[in-house]
């Protein structure tokens, strides 16, 4: 497994793990890091975390060139938290994004943000 395999695996892990306050933690790192400490390998992993989070937030049937019902079926088959609660008939014309899929009761969404 090389670098090309890392990002898709990270995306899957983030979706399944649904870490709480992920976005606020990434924002904290960006705001308060020492520039000299976020370079090389640390910068590589930070960039991958931000990229994976952005992908998860913006994934939609149209971005994957698939039908909304197929998208939801795949999300449900993969066990994505909250995907079983989404009704395909309520999909907007632009498609559903993962941020529109509500998390199950008591679970944190993969894209949870702090208010």
N, CA, C and O atoms as a printed pandas DataFrame, in Angstrom:
     atom_number atom_name residue_name chain_id  residue_number  x_coord  y_coord  z_coord
0              1         N          UNK        A               1    0.847   -1.184    0.000
1              2        CA          UNK        A               1    0.000    0.000    0.000
2              3         C          UNK        A               1    0.886    1.239    0.000
3              4         O          UNK        A               1    1.785    1.387    0.827
4              5         N          UNK        A               2    0.610    2.110   -0.936
5              6        CA          UNK        A               2    1.402    3.328   -1.041
6              7         C          UNK        A               2    0.593    4.560   -0.708
7              8         O          UNK        A               2   -0.499    4.477   -0.145
8              9         N          UNK        A               3    1.145    5.698   -1.064
9             10        CA          UNK        A               3    0.499    6.973   -0.775
10            11         C          UNK        A               3   -0.841    7.100   -1.490
11            12         O          UNK        A               3   -1.753    7.745   -0.973
12            13         N          UNK        A               4   -0.975    6.495   -2.671
13            14        CA          UNK        A               4   -2.239    6.563   -3.408
14            15         C          UNK        A               4   -3.360    5.813   -2.704
15            16         O          UNK        A               4   -4.535    6.108   -2.924
16            17         N          UNK        A               5   -3.017    4.857   -1.870
17            18        CA          UNK        A               5   -4.022    4.086   -1.134
18            19         C          UNK        A               5   -4.400    4.742    0.185
19            20         O          UNK        A               5   -5.438    4.411    0.759
20            21         N          UNK        A               6   -3.594    5.649    0.667
21            22        CA          UNK        A               6   -3.802    6.222    1.993
22            23         C          UNK        A               6   -5.064    7.073    2.098
23            24         O          UNK        A               6   -5.845    6.899    3.033
24            25         N          UNK        A               7   -5.277    7.988    1.155
25            26        CA          UNK        A               7   -6.415    8.902    1.244
26            27         C          UNK        A               7   -7.759    8.172    1.199
27            28         O          UNK        A               7   -8.617    8.462    2.033
28            29         N          UNK        A               8   -7.986    7.242    0.271
29            30        CA          UNK        A               8   -9.275    6.526    0.296
30            31         C          UNK        A               8   -9.500    5.743    1.592
31            32         O          UNK        A               8  -10.625    5.672    2.086
32            33         N          UNK        A               9   -8.456    5.170    2.130
33            34        CA          UNK        A               9   -8.581    4.438    3.392
34            35         C          UNK        A               9   -8.880    5.405    4.532
35            36         O          UNK        A               9   -9.703    5.109    5.398
36            37         N          UNK        A              10   -8.221    6.553    4.536
37            38        CA          UNK        A              10   -8.471    7.565    5.559
38            39         C          UNK        A              10   -9.915    8.060    5.481
39            40         O          UNK        A              10  -10.561    8.239    6.513
40            41         N          UNK        A              11  -10.422    8.280    4.281
41            42        CA          UNK        A              11  -11.816    8.711    4.109
42            43         C          UNK        A              11  -12.753    7.672    4.716
43            44         O          UNK        A              11  -13.673    8.019    5.457
44            45         N          UNK        A              12  -12.524    6.420    4.409
45            46        CA          UNK        A              12  -13.368    5.340    4.938
46            47         C          UNK        A              12  -13.301    5.299    6.463
47            48         O          UNK        A              12  -14.331    5.193    7.128
48            49         N          UNK        A              13  -12.102    5.381    7.012
49            50        CA          UNK        A              13  -11.933    5.338    8.466
50            51         C          UNK        A              13  -12.637    6.515    9.130
51            52         O          UNK        A              13  -13.295    6.341   10.155
52            53         N          UNK        A              14  -12.509    7.706    8.560
53            54        CA          UNK        A              14  -13.178    8.875    9.135
54            55         C          UNK        A              14  -14.695    8.739    9.092
55            56         O          UNK        A              14  -15.379    9.114   10.045
56            57         N          UNK        A              15  -15.222    8.207    7.999
57            58        CA          UNK        A              15  -16.668    8.005    7.909
58            59         C          UNK        A              15  -17.124    7.013    8.970
59            60         O          UNK        A              15  -18.123    7.245    9.651
60            61         N          UNK        A              16  -16.402    5.919    9.112
61            62        CA          UNK        A              16  -16.823    4.881   10.046
62            63         C          UNK        A              16  -16.579    5.274   11.505
63            64         O          UNK        A              16  -17.364    4.911   12.381
64            65         N          UNK        A              17  -15.516    6.000   11.767
65            66        CA          UNK        A              17  -15.180    6.368   13.151
66            67         C          UNK        A              17  -15.979    7.571   13.636
67            68         O          UNK        A              17  -16.252    7.697   14.830
68            69         N          UNK        A              18  -16.351    8.448   12.720
69            70        CA          UNK        A              18  -17.099    9.663   13.054
70            71         C          UNK        A              18  -16.516   10.375   14.272
71            72         O          UNK        A              18  -17.209   10.555   15.273
72            73         N          UNK        A              19  -15.234   10.783   14.194
73            74        CA          UNK        A              19  -14.629   11.430   15.360
74            75         C          UNK        A              19  -15.321   12.742   15.720
75            76         O          UNK        A              19  -15.565   13.579   14.851
76            77         N          UNK        A              20  -15.636   12.918   17.004
77            78        CA          UNK        A              20  -16.306   14.159   17.410
78            79         C          UNK        A              20  -15.363   15.357   17.290
79            80         O          UNK        A              20  -14.157   15.233   17.500
80            81         N          UNK        A              21  -15.919   16.502   16.954
81            82        CA          UNK        A              21  -15.196   17.767   16.833
82            83         C          UNK        A              21  -13.980   17.699   15.901
83            84         O          UNK        A              21  -12.983   18.380   16.137
84            85         N          UNK        A              22  -14.059   16.888   14.853
85            86        CA          UNK        A              22  -12.935   16.770   13.926
86            87         C          UNK        A              22  -12.604   18.109   13.277
87            88         O          UNK        A              22  -11.443   18.515   13.238
88            89         N          UNK        A              23  -13.618   18.786   12.771
89            90        CA          UNK        A              23  -13.362   20.063   12.093
90            91         C          UNK        A              23  -12.796   21.108   13.046
91            92         O          UNK        A              23  -11.890   21.853   12.674
92            93         N          UNK        A              24  -13.312   21.173   14.263
93            94        CA          UNK        A              24  -12.783   22.164   15.201
94            95         C          UNK        A              24  -11.351   21.818   15.603
95            96         O          UNK        A              24  -10.545   22.719   15.839
96            97         N          UNK        A              25  -11.026   20.544   15.683
97            98        CA          UNK        A              25   -9.646   20.156   15.984
98            99         C          UNK        A              25   -8.702   20.529   14.842
99           100         O          UNK        A              25   -7.589   21.001   15.076
100          101         N          UNK        A              26   -9.154   20.314   13.609
101          102        CA          UNK        A              26   -8.325   20.705   12.467
102          103         C          UNK        A              26   -8.159   22.225   12.404
103          104         O          UNK        A              26   -7.078   22.725   12.095
104          105         N          UNK        A              27   -9.233   22.950   12.698
105          106        CA          UNK        A              27   -9.138   24.414   12.716
106          107         C          UNK        A              27   -8.196   24.882   13.828
107          108         O          UNK        A              27   -7.428   25.823   13.630
108          109         N          UNK        A              28   -8.251   24.237   14.989
109          110        CA          UNK        A              28   -7.361   24.578   16.095
110          111         C          UNK        A              28   -5.906   24.385   15.686
111          112         O          UNK        A              28   -5.058   25.237   15.953
112          113         N          UNK        A              29   -5.623   23.255   15.034
113          114        CA          UNK        A              29   -4.249   22.989   14.585
114          115         C          UNK        A              29   -3.796   24.086   13.625
115          116         O          UNK        A              29   -2.680   24.595   13.735
116          117         N          UNK        A              30   -4.671   24.447   12.680
117          118        CA          UNK        A              30   -4.291   25.465   11.696
118          119         C          UNK        A              30   -4.044   26.823   12.356
119          120         O          UNK        A              30   -3.103   27.527   11.991
120          121         N          UNK        A              31   -4.872   27.186   13.311
121          122        CA          UNK        A              31   -4.744   28.507   13.946
122          123         C          UNK        A              31   -3.574   28.611   14.911
123          124         O          UNK        A              31   -2.893   29.636   14.956
124          125         N          UNK        A              32   -3.338   27.567   15.678
125          126        CA          UNK        A              32   -2.402   27.680   16.798
126          127         C          UNK        A              32   -1.117   26.871   16.654
127          128         O          UNK        A              32   -0.340   26.782   17.605
128          129         N          UNK        A              33   -0.885   26.295   15.516
129          130        CA          UNK        A              33    0.339   25.512   15.327
130          131         C          UNK        A              33    1.547   26.438   15.211
131          132         O          UNK        A              33    1.425   27.599   14.820
132          133         N          UNK        A              34    2.668   25.920   15.544
133          134        CA          UNK        A              34    3.915   26.612   15.233
134          135         C          UNK        A              34    4.254   26.257   13.793
135          136         O          UNK        A              34    4.336   25.078   13.449
136          137         N          UNK        A              35    4.446   27.239   12.972
137          138        CA          UNK        A              35    4.724   26.983   11.557
138          139         C          UNK        A              35    5.906   26.038   11.375
139          140         O          UNK        A              35    5.925   25.229   10.448
140          141         N          UNK        A              36    6.874   26.143   12.250
141          142        CA          UNK        A              36    8.051   25.282   12.143
142          143         C          UNK        A              36    7.754   23.829   12.508
143          144         O          UNK        A              36    8.536   22.937   12.180
144          145         N          UNK        A              37    6.624   23.584   13.188
145          146        CA          UNK        A              37    6.286   22.221   13.617
146          147         C          UNK        A              37    5.355   21.515   12.633
147          148         O          UNK        A              37    5.200   20.297   12.712
148          149         N          UNK        A              38    4.738   22.240   11.716
149          150        CA          UNK        A              38    3.826   21.628   10.766
150          151         C          UNK        A              38    4.469   21.665    9.382
151          152         O          UNK        A              38    4.081   22.439    8.507
152          153         N          UNK        A              39    5.454   20.808    9.222
153          154        CA          UNK        A              39    6.111   20.672    7.933
154          155         C          UNK        A              39    6.469   19.203    7.735
155          156         O          UNK        A              39    6.352   18.399    8.660
156          157         N          UNK        A              40    6.889   18.869    6.568
157          158        CA          UNK        A              40    7.282   17.504    6.280
158          159         C          UNK        A              40    6.139   16.518    6.475
159          160         O          UNK        A              40    5.045   16.703    5.942
160          161         N          UNK        A              41    6.404   15.478    7.240
161          162        CA          UNK        A              41    5.426   14.409    7.466
162          163         C          UNK        A              41    4.173   14.914    8.179
163          164         O          UNK        A              41    3.062   14.508    7.837
164          165         N          UNK        A              42    4.339   15.787    9.156
165          166        CA          UNK        A              42    3.187   16.326    9.878
166          167         C          UNK        A              42    2.275   17.099    8.931
167          168         O          UNK        A              42    1.053   16.974    9.011
168          169         N          UNK        A              43    2.847   17.886    8.046
169          170        CA          UNK        A              43    2.059   18.647    7.076
170          171         C          UNK        A              43    1.356   17.707    6.103
171          172         O          UNK        A              43    0.214   17.955    5.715
172          173         N          UNK        A              44    2.026   16.640    5.711
173          174        CA          UNK        A              44    1.437   15.648    4.805
174          175         C          UNK        A              44    0.188   15.035    5.432
175          176         O          UNK        A              44   -0.855   14.951    4.784
176          177         N          UNK        A              45    0.290   14.609    6.686
177          178        CA          UNK        A              45   -0.855   13.984    7.341
178          179         C          UNK        A              45   -1.964   14.999    7.622
179          180         O          UNK        A              45   -3.143   14.670    7.493
180          181         N          UNK        A              46   -1.610   16.204    7.997
181          182        CA          UNK        A              46   -2.617   17.247    8.214
182          183         C          UNK        A              46   -3.370   17.528    6.906
183          184         O          UNK        A              46   -4.598   17.617    6.903
184          185         N          UNK        A              47   -2.649   17.664    5.820
185          186        CA          UNK        A              47   -3.261   17.921    4.518
186          187         C          UNK        A              47   -4.205   16.785    4.134
187          188         O          UNK        A              47   -5.289   17.033    3.606
188          189         N          UNK        A              48   -3.806   15.555    4.391
189          190        CA          UNK        A              48   -4.672   14.419    4.097
190          191         C          UNK        A              48   -5.932   14.432    4.951
191          192         O          UNK        A              48   -7.011   14.101    4.460
192          193         N          UNK        A              49   -5.812   14.810    6.223
193          194        CA          UNK        A              49   -6.994   14.894    7.091
194          195         C          UNK        A              49   -7.957   15.957    6.573
195          196         O          UNK        A              49   -9.165   15.724    6.518
196          197         N          UNK        A              50   -7.436   17.114    6.196
197          198        CA          UNK        A              50   -8.274   18.190    5.671
198          199         C          UNK        A              50   -8.910   17.758    4.347
199          200         O          UNK        A              50  -10.092   18.016    4.118
200          201         N          UNK        A              51   -8.149   17.113    3.490
201          202        CA          UNK        A              51   -8.673   16.649    2.205
202          203         C          UNK        A              51   -9.773   15.615    2.396
203          204         O          UNK        A              51  -10.807   15.679    1.732
204          205         N          UNK        A              52   -9.559   14.667    3.296
205          206        CA          UNK        A              52  -10.566   13.637    3.558
206          207         C          UNK        A              52  -11.835   14.251    4.123
207          208         O          UNK        A              52  -12.938   13.882    3.721
208          209         N          UNK        A              53  -11.687   15.178    5.046
209          210        CA          UNK        A              53  -12.848   15.840    5.651
210          211         C          UNK        A              53  -13.625   16.626    4.603
211          212         O          UNK        A              53  -14.855   16.576    4.577
212          213         N          UNK        A              54  -12.928   17.344    3.749
213          214        CA          UNK        A              54  -13.586   18.106    2.682
214          215         C          UNK        A              54  -14.319   17.175    1.723
215          216         O          UNK        A              54  -15.440   17.468    1.308
216          217         N          UNK        A              55  -13.695   16.063    1.372
217          218        CA          UNK        A              55  -14.346   15.100    0.484
218          219         C          UNK        A              55  -15.636   14.574    1.113
219          220         O          UNK        A              55  -16.671   14.495    0.452
220          221         N          UNK        A              56  -15.564   14.219    2.387
221          222        CA          UNK        A              56  -16.739   13.691    3.084
222          223         C          UNK        A              56  -17.854   14.731    3.127
223          224         O          UNK        A              56  -19.024   14.399    2.937
224          225         N          UNK        A              57  -17.497   15.970    3.373
225          226        CA          UNK        A              57  -18.498   17.043    3.448
226          227         C          UNK        A              57  -19.175   17.306    2.114
227          228         O          UNK        A              57  -20.339   17.705    2.084
228          229         N          UNK        A              58  -18.477   17.092    1.021
229          230        CA          UNK        A              58  -19.000   17.497   -0.283
230          231         C          UNK        A              58  -19.383   16.330   -1.182
231          232         O          UNK        A              58  -19.843   16.553   -2.302
232          233         N          UNK        A              59  -19.211   15.104   -0.729
233          234        CA          UNK        A              59  -19.540   13.956   -1.570
234          235         C          UNK        A              59  -21.023   13.975   -1.909
235          236         O          UNK        A              59  -21.869   14.229   -1.052
236          237         N          UNK        A              60  -21.315   13.707   -3.155
237          238        CA          UNK        A              60  -22.701   13.692   -3.620
238          239         C          UNK        A              60  -22.803   12.733   -4.796
239          240         O          UNK        A              60  -21.792   12.368   -5.397
240          241         N          UNK        A              61  -24.023   12.328   -5.123
241          242        CA          UNK        A              61  -24.176   11.453   -6.293
242          243         C          UNK        A              61  -23.628   12.092   -7.567
243          244         O          UNK        A              61  -23.018   11.412   -8.392
244          245         N          UNK        A              62  -23.843   13.392   -7.728
245          246        CA          UNK        A              62  -23.359   14.044   -8.947
246          247         C          UNK        A              62  -21.830   14.098   -8.996
247          248         O          UNK        A              62  -21.247   13.998  -10.075
248          249         N          UNK        A              63  -21.177   14.254   -7.848
249          250        CA          UNK        A              63  -19.708   14.274   -7.854
250          251         C          UNK        A              63  -19.125   12.901   -8.161
251          252         O          UNK        A              63  -17.981   12.788   -8.602
252          253         N          UNK        A              64  -19.922   11.855   -7.925
253          254        CA          UNK        A              64  -19.487   10.491   -8.228
254          255         C          UNK        A              64  -20.094    9.974   -9.530
255          256         O          UNK        A              64  -19.823    8.848   -9.946
256          257         N          UNK        A              65  -20.919   10.807  -10.169
257          258        CA          UNK        A              65  -21.601   10.459  -11.423
258          259         C          UNK        A              65  -22.465    9.210  -11.281
259          260         O          UNK        A              65  -22.442    8.325  -12.136
260          261         N          UNK        A              66  -23.235    9.150  -10.180
261          262        CA          UNK        A              66  -24.165    8.045   -9.983
262          263         C          UNK        A              66  -25.528    8.592   -9.579
263          264         O          UNK        A              66  -25.645    9.744   -9.160
264          265         N          UNK        A              67  -26.545    7.766   -9.707
265          266        CA          UNK        A              67  -27.905    8.126   -9.339
266          267         C          UNK        A              67  -28.008    8.266   -7.822
267          268         O          UNK        A              67  -27.317    7.563   -7.085
268          269         N          UNK        A              68  -28.874    9.180   -7.352
269          270        CA          UNK        A              68  -29.023    9.416   -5.911
270          271         C          UNK        A              68  -29.440    8.158   -5.168
271          272         O          UNK        A              68  -28.939    7.905   -4.072
272          273         N          UNK        A              69  -30.347    7.356   -5.733
273          274        CA          UNK        A              69  -30.778    6.132   -5.050
274          275         C          UNK        A              69  -29.639    5.121   -4.957
275          276         O          UNK        A              69  -29.517    4.411   -3.959
276          277         N          UNK        A              70  -28.807    5.057   -5.994
277          278        CA          UNK        A              70  -27.649    4.162   -5.964
278          279         C          UNK        A              70  -26.638    4.634   -4.917
279          280         O          UNK        A              70  -26.053    3.826   -4.196
280          281         N          UNK        A              71  -26.442    5.952   -4.845
281          282        CA          UNK        A              71  -25.543    6.544   -3.858
282          283         C          UNK        A              71  -25.977    6.167   -2.444
283          284         O          UNK        A              71  -25.166    5.721   -1.633
284          285         N          UNK        A              72  -27.261    6.350   -2.160
285          286        CA          UNK        A              72  -27.784    6.037   -0.833
286          287         C          UNK        A              72  -27.680    4.548   -0.547
287          288         O          UNK        A              72  -27.337    4.150    0.566
288          289         N          UNK        A              73  -27.975    3.721   -1.547
289          290        CA          UNK        A              73  -27.872    2.268   -1.369
290          291         C          UNK        A              73  -26.442    1.858   -1.016
291          292         O          UNK        A              73  -26.229    1.005   -0.155
292          293         N          UNK        A              74  -25.469    2.470   -1.686
293          294        CA          UNK        A              74  -24.058    2.160   -1.381
294          295         C          UNK        A              74  -23.672    2.640    0.019
295          296         O          UNK        A              74  -22.953    1.950    0.742
296          297         N          UNK        A              75  -24.152    3.819    0.391
297          298        CA          UNK        A              75  -23.858    4.337    1.735
298          299         C          UNK        A              75  -24.469    3.426    2.802
299          300         O          UNK        A              75  -23.842    3.158    3.827
300          301         N          UNK        A              76  -25.689    2.954    2.559
301          302        CA          UNK        A              76  -26.332    2.055    3.508
302          303         C          UNK        A              76  -25.615    0.709    3.559
303          304         O          UNK        A              76  -25.423    0.154    4.641
304          305         N          UNK        A              77  -25.218    0.179    2.404
305          306        CA          UNK        A              77  -24.512   -1.106    2.358
306          307         C          UNK        A              77  -23.172   -1.025    3.070
307          308         O          UNK        A              77  -22.715   -2.005    3.660
308          309         N          UNK        A              78  -22.537    0.152    3.014
309          310        CA          UNK        A              78  -21.251    0.337    3.677
310          311         C          UNK        A              78  -21.410    0.595    5.169
311          312         O          UNK        A              78  -20.430    0.614    5.913
312          313         N          UNK        A              79  -22.658    0.794    5.602
313          314        CA          UNK        A              79  -22.897    1.043    7.024
314          315         C          UNK        A              79  -22.552    2.446    7.460
315          316         O          UNK        A              79  -22.229    2.672    8.626
316          317         N          UNK        A              80  -22.614    3.407    6.530
317          318        CA          UNK        A              80  -22.312    4.797    6.876
318          319         C          UNK        A              80  -23.343    5.272    7.897
319          320         O          UNK        A              80  -24.544    5.199    7.639
320          321         N          UNK        A              81  -22.890    5.755    9.048
321          322        CA          UNK        A              81  -23.820    6.200   10.086
322          323         C          UNK        A              81  -24.796    7.244    9.559
323          324         O          UNK        A              81  -24.384    8.231    8.950
324          325         N          UNK        A              82  -26.091    7.028    9.792
325          326        CA          UNK        A              82  -27.112    7.974    9.399
326          327         C          UNK        A              82  -27.673    7.776    8.012
327          328         O          UNK        A              82  -28.727    8.331    7.702
328          329         N          UNK        A              83  -27.014    7.009    7.163
329          330        CA          UNK        A              83  -27.495    6.861    5.793
330          331         C          UNK        A              83  -28.829    6.128    5.721
331          332         O          UNK        A              83  -29.594    6.345    4.781
332          333         N          UNK        A              84  -29.122    5.276    6.680
333          334        CA          UNK        A              84  -30.397    4.560    6.678
334          335         C          UNK        A              84  -31.566    5.493    6.962
335          336         O          UNK        A              84  -32.712    5.148    6.671
336          337         N          UNK        A              85  -31.299    6.671    7.528
337          338        CA          UNK        A              85  -32.351    7.622    7.852
338          339         C          UNK        A              85  -32.700    8.548    6.699
339          340         O          UNK        A              85  -33.699    9.264    6.768
340          341         N          UNK        A              86  -31.905    8.551    5.648
341          342        CA          UNK        A              86  -32.135    9.470    4.541
342          343         C          UNK        A              86  -33.186    8.910    3.597
343          344         O          UNK        A              86  -33.105    7.745    3.207
344          345         N          UNK        A              87  -34.149    9.699    3.231
345          346        CA          UNK        A              87  -35.196    9.296    2.295
346          347         C          UNK        A              87  -34.808    9.772    0.898
347          348         O          UNK        A              87  -34.677   10.975    0.670
348          349         N          UNK        A              88  -34.623    8.848   -0.032
349          350        CA          UNK        A              88  -34.164    9.209   -1.374
350          351         C          UNK        A              88  -35.152   10.122   -2.094
351          352         O          UNK        A              88  -34.744   10.908   -2.949
352          353         N          UNK        A              89  -36.456   10.035   -1.763
353          354        CA          UNK        A              89  -37.404   10.892   -2.458
354          355         C          UNK        A              89  -37.263   12.355   -2.068
355          356         O          UNK        A              89  -37.805   13.221   -2.756
356          357         N          UNK        A              90  -36.548   12.661   -0.979
357          358        CA          UNK        A              90  -36.387   14.059   -0.581
358          359         C          UNK        A              90  -35.083   14.661   -1.094
359          360         O          UNK        A              90  -34.708   15.766   -0.700
360          361         N          UNK        A              91  -34.401   13.944   -1.963
361          362        CA          UNK        A              91  -33.120   14.439   -2.480
362          363         C          UNK        A              91  -33.335   15.708   -3.293
363          364         O          UNK        A              91  -34.258   15.801   -4.101
364          365         N          UNK        A              92  -32.472   16.669   -3.062
365          366        CA          UNK        A              92  -32.532   17.923   -3.805
366          367         C          UNK        A              92  -32.085   17.669   -5.240
367          368         O          UNK        A              92  -31.420   16.667   -5.503
368          369         N          UNK        A              93  -32.430   18.547   -6.168
369          370        CA          UNK        A              93  -32.028   18.360   -7.566
370          371         C          UNK        A              93  -30.521   18.204   -7.735
371          372         O          UNK        A              93  -30.076   17.480   -8.626
372          373         N          UNK        A              94  -29.737   18.861   -6.906
373          374        CA          UNK        A              94  -28.287   18.734   -6.994
374          375         C          UNK        A              94  -27.758   17.478   -6.345
375          376         O          UNK        A              94  -26.561   17.202   -6.428
376          377         N          UNK        A              95  -28.605   16.717   -5.709
377          378        CA          UNK        A              95  -28.191   15.490   -5.055
378          379         C          UNK        A              95  -28.004   15.685   -3.567
379          380         O          UNK        A              95  -28.016   16.809   -3.066
380          381         N          UNK        A              96  -27.835   14.602   -2.883
381          382        CA          UNK        A              96  -27.628   14.609   -1.445
382          383         C          UNK        A              96  -26.132   14.616   -1.157
383          384         O          UNK        A              96  -25.363   13.949   -1.850
384          385         N          UNK        A              97  -25.723   15.350   -0.158
385          386        CA          UNK        A              97  -24.346   15.288    0.293
386          387         C          UNK        A              97  -24.337   14.597    1.640
387          388         O          UNK        A              97  -25.377   14.498    2.291
388          389         N          UNK        A              98  -23.199   14.125    2.063
389          390        CA          UNK        A              98  -23.126   13.399    3.322
390          391         C          UNK        A              98  -23.454   14.292    4.503
391          392         O          UNK        A              98  -23.866   13.788    5.548
392          393         N          UNK        A              99  -23.289   15.590    4.377
393          394        CA          UNK        A              99  -23.643   16.465    5.486
394          395         C          UNK        A              99  -25.149   16.576    5.643
395          396         O          UNK        A              99  -25.628   17.024    6.685
396          397         N          UNK        A             100  -25.912   16.173    4.615
397          398        CA          UNK        A             100  -27.361   16.176    4.702
398          399         C          UNK        A             100  -27.905   14.898    5.318
399          400         O          UNK        A             100  -29.086   14.830    5.659
400          401         N          UNK        A             101  -27.066   13.891    5.463
401          402        CA          UNK        A             101  -27.500   12.635    6.049
402          403         C          UNK        A             101  -27.417   12.771    7.558
403          404         O          UNK        A             101  -26.322   12.943    8.095
404          405         N          UNK        A             102  -28.547   12.700    8.260
405          406        CA          UNK        A             102  -28.517   12.900    9.702
406          407         C          UNK        A             102  -27.827   11.751   10.417
407          408         O          UNK        A             102  -27.974   10.601   10.001
408          409         N          UNK        A             103  -27.072   12.026   11.489
409          410        CA          UNK        A             103  -26.427   10.955   12.234
410          411         C          UNK        A             103  -27.467   10.187   13.034
411          412         O          UNK        A             103  -28.521   10.731   13.366
412          413         N          UNK        A             104  -27.178    8.911   13.352
413          414        CA          UNK        A             104  -28.103    8.176   14.193
414          415         C          UNK        A             104  -28.164    8.786   15.588
415          416         O          UNK        A             104  -27.224    9.460   16.010
416          417         N          UNK        A             105  -29.243    8.561   16.296
417          418        CA          UNK        A             105  -29.403    9.128   17.642
418          419         C          UNK        A             105  -28.221    8.730   18.516
419          420         O          UNK        A             105  -27.853    7.557   18.590
420          421         N          UNK        A             106  -27.637    9.714   19.170
421          422        CA          UNK        A             106  -26.540    9.475   20.100
422          423         C          UNK        A             106  -25.175    9.331   19.454
423          424         O          UNK        A             106  -24.188    9.130   20.161
424          425         N          UNK        A             107  -25.083    9.425   18.135
425          426        CA          UNK        A             107  -23.794    9.286   17.457
426          427         C          UNK        A             107  -23.352   10.625   16.910
427          428         O          UNK        A             107  -24.181   11.464   16.556
428          429         N          UNK        A             108  -22.051   10.827   16.840
429          430        CA          UNK        A             108  -21.494   12.050   16.264
430          431         C          UNK        A             108  -21.346   11.843   14.774
431          432         O          UNK        A             108  -20.979   10.755   14.329
432          433         N          UNK        A             109  -21.628   12.871   14.002
433          434        CA          UNK        A             109  -21.455   12.808   12.555
434          435         C          UNK        A             109  -19.990   12.956   12.228
435          436         O          UNK        A             109  -19.231   13.571   12.977
436          437         N          UNK        A             110  -19.594   12.383   11.092
437          438        CA          UNK        A             110  -18.206   12.486   10.649
438          439         C          UNK        A             110  -17.808   13.912   10.368
439          440         O          UNK        A             110  -16.622   14.242   10.355
440          441         N          UNK        A             111  -18.797   14.764   10.141
441          442        CA          UNK        A             111  -18.502   16.155    9.827
442          443         C          UNK        A             111  -19.007   17.079   10.914
443          444         O          UNK        A             111  -19.383   18.219   10.639
444          445         N          UNK        A             112  -19.020   16.602   12.132
445          446        CA          UNK        A             112  -19.540   17.418   13.239
446          447         C          UNK        A             112  -18.728   18.691   13.396
447          448         O          UNK        A             112  -17.501   18.682   13.290
448          449         N          UNK        A             113  -19.429   19.780   13.650
449          450        CA          UNK        A             113  -18.749   21.045   13.895
450          451         C          UNK        A             113  -19.213   21.619   15.215
451          452         O          UNK        A             113  -20.290   21.284   15.710
452          453         N          UNK        A             114  -18.415   22.462   15.765
453          454        CA          UNK        A             114  -18.790   23.142   17.020
454          455         C          UNK        A             114  -19.487   24.439   16.667
455          456         O          UNK        A             114  -19.153   25.075   15.667
456          457         N          UNK        A             115  -20.434   24.825   17.463
457          458        CA          UNK        A             115  -21.127   26.091   17.244
458          459         C          UNK        A             115  -20.456   27.198   18.003
459          460         O          UNK        A             115  -20.899   28.345   17.943
